[in-house]
Amino acid sequence: MGEMTLRVVGLVVFMSCTAYLRGENTENNKVDPKQDQKMIALEKVERTSNFVMSTTLINQHMWRGFASGNAPAMEPYIAWRYKNFSINAWAAYAINGSYREFDMWATYTWKNFTFGVFDYFSPEPDQPNPRFFNYSNDDTKHLIEYQIQYDGKAIPISIMYAQFIHGFDKNEDGGQNLSRYIELGYTFVLPNGKLKLEVGFTPAKGMYAPQASIFNYGITLEKQMRFSSELSVPAKYKLIYNKETNDVHFTVAFVIE
């Protein structure tokens, strides 16, 4: 609703400015092509660059099959997008203080592929001085990861490859695990939403498992949850099974945009 309102207001302002400029030129029986080109350029920028904001309310935060915290969480998100490029910031806070996280990442999309670099920051909940700007590989609370994702158009499959390259993903000798995660997904379009099946695995020993393992299984249903004739919000219901922890989770998330 907020984004649509901003776009309508922007369009009205653009049309008003265009009409005003053309009105001045009409009085002088002249048309300034440079001015028209400037207005067209401004319109193109408005179409291709924008801010996106949302807040997700979820009964428990899950990440690649693993639970974070033991209470509902609030997850604010903001992004700036320009054409195929985006800069993003996201955070999560469990209401009982059992979990907190702040992440930043940048992505670039080319055709069906998205390339991203992620910075995850998740200190211990009771750590008094987490030192956000400490990126020393010896004791940092950051994890740096690169991702490559493919999203099919004709066939709605997704393939995501992610690998840690810096941070507290360490092996027994103190070196980097370079833990890798691969996730496959298939999306079914329903009359009133989407249903996504996904499976995640790691090809070697690392942070996710003590050996190569297919461990993360998920089913996600996305639909609009209608509270009244004028109020509805996107909702996500997800059933998750983690083979490594031998545990099942069911989450419900509401997204306020």
N, C-alpha and C positions, 0 to 999 in steps of 0.2 A: 504493500500500500504506500509506504513512504517513498520507495524508489519510483513508483509510477507517478506519484504527485510531483516529485522533483522533475521528472522528465516532461510532464505536461507544462509545468511552470516554465521550464527552459524553452520548450517549443513556443509558448506564448510570447516570451521575451524575444526570442529569435525572430518570430514573425512580425512583432511590433517594430523591432529595429529595422528589419528589412523594408517594411512598409514606409517607415519614416524616411529612410535614406532614399528610397525610390521616389517618395513624394517630393523631396527637395530637388532631386535631379529632374523631375518632370517639370517643375516650375521654371527651371533654366533650360528646358528642352535639351538636356544632355544626360547621357548615361555613363557612369564611371565604371568601366569593366573591372578595374583593379579592386574597387570596393566590393563588387559582387563576388570576386574571387576570394577576398578575405572572409566574407560571410560564409561562403561555401566551405572554406577551410575550417572555420570555427565549428560549423555544423558537423563536419567529419570527425573533429576531435571529440565533440560531445557524444557522438555515436560510439566511438572506440575507446574512450577512457571514462571510468567511473569508479566510485567507491561502493563497496558492498559490506553490509553489516548485518549480523544476526546474533542471537543468543539461543543456545540449546539447553534445555532442561532434561536431564537423564537420570534414571533411578540408580545407575552405577556405570562409571566409565570403564569401557573395555578397549583394549588395543591389541590387535592381532591374536585374539583368543585369551588374553591375560587380563585379569581384573586389576583395576587401580583404585585403591581405597575401598571402603566398605559402607558407603553412604551415597545418597543422591548428590549430583554435582551440577554446577552451573558452568556453562562453557561459552564465553563471549568470543566473537570472531569479527575481524575486520580485514578487508583486502582492497588494494588498489589495482585496477586492471587497465591495461592499455594495449589494445589490439591483442596479440597473442602472449603478452607478458603479464605476470602478476606478482605482487609482493603481498605476503599474508602474515597475519599475526593471530594467534589463538591461545587461549588459556583455559584451565579447568581448575575448579575449586570444590572439593567435597564439603558438604555443609557441616560435617563434624571435624574437619581439619585433618582427616586421615590421608589426604592426597591433594597435591597441587602440582601444576605444570604450566610452563609458558614456552610456546614454540613459535619460531619464525621460519619462513621459507619463501623461496622464489621459484617460479616455474616459467617455462616457455613451451608453447604448444606449436607443433609443426605437423600439419595434416592430422593423422590419427595418433601421433605420439606426443607425450608430454614429458619434458625433462625437468627435474627439480632437485634443489639442494635444500636440505632440512636441518634445522638446528633445534634439537629437543633439550629442554632444560627442566629437570624434574628432581629437585633436591628432596631429602628426607623431610617429612611434614614438620618435625620438631627441630629441625636444624636452625639454630639462631642466626647464623651468618652464612648463607649459602654461596656468597661471592659470585654473583651473576656474571661478572666480567672476567672470571678466572677460566681461561681456556687452556691452562697447563695440562698436558696429557697425563700427568702423574696423579692429579687429584681433582680434576674438573668434574662438575655435575652435568656437563653438556654431553650430548651425543650428536655427531655430525653424520649425516647420511645423504647419499645421492639416490635418486629414483629415476626409473624409466618406466613409463606406462603406455600401453597401447589400448585404445578404445575403438572397437569395431563399429562401423556404421551399418553396413548391409546385414552383417551378422553381429548381434549384440554381445560380443565377448569382450572381456578385459583381461589383460595380462600385466602384472606389475612386478618389477624387479627392484629390490632395495638392498643397499649394503652400507653398513657403518664403516666409516673411514677414520674416525677420531673420537676420543672420549673414553668413558668408563666401561666400554665393552672389552674387558680384559680376559686373557686366559690365565692358567695357573702360574705361568712364568712372568706375568706382568706385561706381556706383549698384547698387541691388538688381535682380537678374535676375527675382526672383519666379518662379523656375522651377516649372513645373507638371508633374505626372505623373499619368496616368490608366491604370488597369489593369482589364482585363476578365477574368473567370474563369468556368469552368464545371466543376462537380465531378460525376464519375460514381461512384456507390456500387458497390463490388465485393463479392463474397462474403467476401473476407478483407481488405478495406481500402478506400482511396479513390484515385481517379485525378483529378488536376486539370489542366486546360489553362488557360494564361493568356497574355495578350499585353499589353504595356505600351507606351505612347507618350507623347510630349510634344507639345503643340500649337504650340510656338513655340521659338525659339532660347533656350538657357539652359544650365544646368549639364549636362544630359543629352546634348545634341546641338547642333551649330551651326545647326540649322534644325529645323522641325517634322519629327518622325520617329517611325515605328513601329519600335522597335528591340529590345524585350525580349520574347523568346519562351521559354516554359517549360512543361515537363511534369513533374508531381510525383506520385510514388506513395507513399502512406502506408499502412503496415501494421505489425502487431506482429511484431517479430523474436524468435523463440523460441530461447533458448539451452539450455533444459532443460525438463522437465515442470513445473517450478515457477518458472522465471525467463524473463520476456519483457519487452522494452522497445519503446516506439514508435520506428519508424524511418522516415526520409524519404529517398527517392532522387529527385534532381532533375536533369533535363537542361536546359541553358540555352544559348540562342544570342543573342548581342548583335550586332545589325547594325552599330552604330556602331564597335565595336572589331573586328568581323569575327572573333569568337572564340567557341569552344564550351567549356562547362564541364559537368562531371558531379560532383555532390556527393552525399555520403552523411552523414546526420546521425542520431545516436542520442540520445534524450531520456530522461534519468533523472529520474523524478518521486518 
